[in-house]
């Protein structure tokens, strides 16, 4: 199953403008009159990652393993300290570490 980033053919750290441009290009290539199914897939992908907030939520909750590299790059942008998603990143990292610790064999 393709991710919204793959459907729109953009990098996971793409900004709003790059995603919108990719969406408009895809819609031009696959208009609803010609291929309704492809158009719907493209539209759904765009609606999923359209804004910065939606991309962060997608990375945290819709991906099997959180992409900590992309999340960390996002959290380190100027002004990120005041953003609530920085707390989400810390929570996701803590959950991952805890899950790894619980899986680790206990040595005696």
C-alpha contacts under 8 A as a table, 3 or more apart, distances in Angstrom:
res1	aa1	res2	aa2	distance
2	X	5	X	7.96
2	X	6	X	5.88
2	X	7	X	6.35
3	X	6	X	5.18
3	X	7	X	6.31
3	X	45	X	7.67
4	X	7	X	5.04
4	X	8	X	6.20
4	X	42	X	7.91
4	X	44	X	7.93
4	X	45	X	4.35
4	X	46	X	6.92
4	X	48	X	7.03
4	X	49	X	6.97
5	X	8	X	5.32
5	X	9	X	5.72
5	X	10	X	5.29
5	X	11	X	6.42
5	X	12	X	6.12
5	X	45	X	7.43
5	X	49	X	7.89
6	X	9	X	4.70
6	X	10	X	6.51
7	X	41	X	7.79
7	X	42	X	6.50
7	X	45	X	6.75
8	X	19	X	7.37
8	X	22	X	5.87
8	X	23	X	6.12
8	X	26	X	7.00
8	X	42	X	6.71
8	X	45	X	7.08
8	X	46	X	7.40
9	X	22	X	7.05
10	X	14	X	6.37
10	X	18	X	7.42
10	X	19	X	6.64
10	X	22	X	7.02
11	X	14	X	5.19
12	X	70	X	7.04
13	X	70	X	6.34
13	X	74	X	7.77
14	X	18	X	5.95
14	X	19	X	6.50
15	X	18	X	5.47
15	X	19	X	6.34
15	X	52	X	7.37
16	X	19	X	5.24
16	X	20	X	6.12
16	X	50	X	6.51
16	X	51	X	6.04
16	X	52	X	6.84
17	X	20	X	5.08
17	X	21	X	6.10
18	X	21	X	5.15
18	X	22	X	6.14
19	X	22	X	5.11
19	X	23	X	6.08
19	X	46	X	7.46
19	X	49	X	8.00
19	X	50	X	6.87
20	X	23	X	5.00
20	X	24	X	6.17
20	X	46	X	7.71
20	X	50	X	7.29
21	X	24	X	5.19
21	X	25	X	6.15
22	X	25	X	5.12
22	X	26	X	6.15
23	X	26	X	5.14
23	X	27	X	6.10
23	X	42	X	7.09
23	X	43	X	7.71
23	X	46	X	6.42
24	X	27	X	5.09
24	X	28	X	6.12
25	X	28	X	5.11
25	X	29	X	6.31
26	X	29	X	4.99
26	X	30	X	5.99
26	X	42	X	7.15
27	X	30	X	4.99
27	X	31	X	5.39
27	X	32	X	7.95
27	X	39	X	6.47
27	X	42	X	7.26
28	X	31	X	5.75
30	X	34	X	6.52
30	X	35	X	5.95
30	X	36	X	8.00
30	X	38	X	6.57
30	X	39	X	5.81
31	X	34	X	5.54
31	X	35	X	6.30
31	X	36	X	7.27
31	X	39	X	6.18
32	X	35	X	5.33
32	X	36	X	4.40
32	X	37	X	7.79
32	X	38	X	7.82
32	X	39	X	5.38
32	X	40	X	7.74
33	X	36	X	6.29
35	X	38	X	5.53
35	X	39	X	6.19
36	X	39	X	5.07
36	X	40	X	6.13
37	X	40	X	5.18
37	X	41	X	6.28
38	X	41	X	5.06
38	X	42	X	6.16
39	X	42	X	5.13
39	X	43	X	6.05
40	X	43	X	5.01
40	X	44	X	6.03
41	X	44	X	5.21
41	X	45	X	6.19
42	X	45	X	5.12
42	X	46	X	6.19
43	X	46	X	5.12
43	X	47	X	6.16
44	X	47	X	5.11
44	X	48	X	6.14
45	X	48	X	5.13
45	X	49	X	6.54
46	X	49	X	5.48
46	X	50	X	5.28
47	X	50	X	5.25
48	X	54	X	6.30
48	X	55	X	7.21
48	X	58	X	7.27
49	X	52	X	7.27
49	X	54	X	5.18
49	X	55	X	4.63
49	X	58	X	7.14
50	X	54	X	6.48
50	X	55	X	7.12
51	X	54	X	5.19
51	X	55	X	6.30
52	X	55	X	5.18
52	X	56	X	6.38
53	X	56	X	5.23
53	X	57	X	6.28
54	X	57	X	5.08
54	X	58	X	6.05
55	X	58	X	5.02
55	X	59	X	6.14
56	X	59	X	5.15
56	X	60	X	6.20
56	X	71	X	7.19
56	X	85	X	7.47
57	X	60	X	5.15
57	X	61	X	5.90
57	X	62	X	7.62
58	X	61	X	5.41
58	X	62	X	5.00
58	X	63	X	6.89
59	X	62	X	6.02
59	X	63	X	5.71
59	X	66	X	5.91
59	X	67	X	6.44
59	X	71	X	7.53
60	X	63	X	6.58
60	X	66	X	5.47
60	X	67	X	7.72
60	X	88	X	7.94
60	X	89	X	7.97
60	X	92	X	7.19
61	X	64	X	7.95
61	X	66	X	7.64
63	X	66	X	5.88
63	X	67	X	7.79
66	X	92	X	7.44
67	X	70	X	5.62
67	X	71	X	6.25
68	X	71	X	4.86
68	X	72	X	5.74
68	X	89	X	7.91
68	X	93	X	7.61
69	X	72	X	5.20
69	X	73	X	6.23
70	X	73	X	5.15
70	X	74	X	6.17
71	X	74	X	5.02
71	X	75	X	6.07
71	X	89	X	6.67
72	X	75	X	4.98
72	X	76	X	6.06
72	X	89	X	7.44
73	X	76	X	5.24
73	X	77	X	6.65
74	X	77	X	5.59
74	X	80	X	7.70
75	X	80	X	5.22
75	X	81	X	7.45
75	X	85	X	7.34
75	X	86	X	5.62
75	X	89	X	7.58
76	X	80	X	5.98
76	X	81	X	7.92
77	X	80	X	5.58
78	X	81	X	7.91
79	X	82	X	6.05
79	X	83	X	7.14
80	X	83	X	5.04
80	X	85	X	7.98
80	X	86	X	6.59
81	X	86	X	6.52
82	X	86	X	7.84
83	X	86	X	5.80
83	X	87	X	7.80
84	X	87	X	5.41
84	X	88	X	6.82
85	X	88	X	4.71
85	X	89	X	6.19
86	X	89	X	5.04
86	X	90	X	6.37
87	X	90	X	5.08
87	X	91	X	6.11
88	X	91	X	4.97
88	X	92	X	6.02
89	X	92	X	5.07
89	X	93	X	6.09
90	X	93	X	5.13
90	X	94	X	6.09
91	X	94	X	5.07
91	X	95	X	6.14
92	X	95	X	5.11
92	X	96	X	6.20
93	X	96	X	5.12
93	X	97	X	6.19
94	X	97	X	5.16
94	X	98	X	6.03
95	X	98	X	5.08
95	X	99	X	6.05
96	X	99	X	5.09
96	X	100	X	6.19
97	X	100	X	5.07
97	X	101	X	6.13
98	X	101	X	5.01
98	X	102	X	6.16
99	X	102	X	5.16
99	X	103	X	6.31
100	X	103	X	5.14
100	X	104	X	6.24
101	X	104	X	5.18
